Amino acid sequence: MAEESNFREAFQLFDQDQDGVVSAAELKRMMKSMGNELTEQEVRDILKEAGSTTSIGYGAFCRLMGAGIKQSRDVDPEDEMRDAFKLFDHDGDGQISPKDMVKALAQFGVTLTDSDVDKLIAEATLSQDRNVSYEVFKRVMTAAR
C-alpha cells in the first residue's frame, strides 16, 4: 500500500497540469528538474515502453516505476542519498542554503516565504544554523521513512 501511495504522489508531481496523464513535455520537464535531462529519443522510448506515443497514464506510470524499482535494487542507498542532496545543493558547496532550498523547491512547484524557509531549516538542523549539511539532510531524510 505504501508503494501505491508513493506511485500516486510521484504521478501527481509529473502530471503538472493535473489532466490525468503525463505528457512528453511534462516527462521531459520533470526529469530535467531532477537532474536527468532526457533527449527527445529517450522521451519517445519511454512513451513507447508505456505503450503510447503521446502520454503516460497512471497504470503505465506504475508499471514503468515498478520496472525502475526492480532495476534500481542494486543501487547503493548512500549514492541515492547523495544524489538527492545534490538536487538541493544548487551551488555545489556541500551545504543547502536558504537560497538553494528556495530554488530546489521551486522546481517542484513549491513556493515558500523567507520565514517558512528559515523555519524549515531550523527544524532540520535543530539550531539557528542557516545551512543544512549532508549529514543533517541524511538524518532528516532517513527519519522521514
Secondary structure as GFF3:
##gff-version 3
##sequence-region A 1 145
A	DSSP	alpha_helix	2	14	.	.	.	ID=ss1
A	DSSP	beta_strand	21	23	.	.	.	ID=ss2
A	DSSP	alpha_helix	24	33	.	.	.	ID=ss3
A	DSSP	alpha_helix	40	49	.	.	.	ID=ss4
A	DSSP	beta_strand	55	57	.	.	.	ID=ss5
A	DSSP	alpha_helix	58	72	.	.	.	ID=ss6
A	DSSP	alpha_helix	77	88	.	.	.	ID=ss7
A	DSSP	beta_strand	95	96	.	.	.	ID=ss8
A	DSSP	alpha_helix	98	107	.	.	.	ID=ss9
A	DSSP	alpha_helix	114	125	.	.	.	ID=ss10
A	DSSP	beta_strand	132	133	.	.	.	ID=ss11
A	DSSP	alpha_helix	134	143	.	.	.	ID=ss12
###
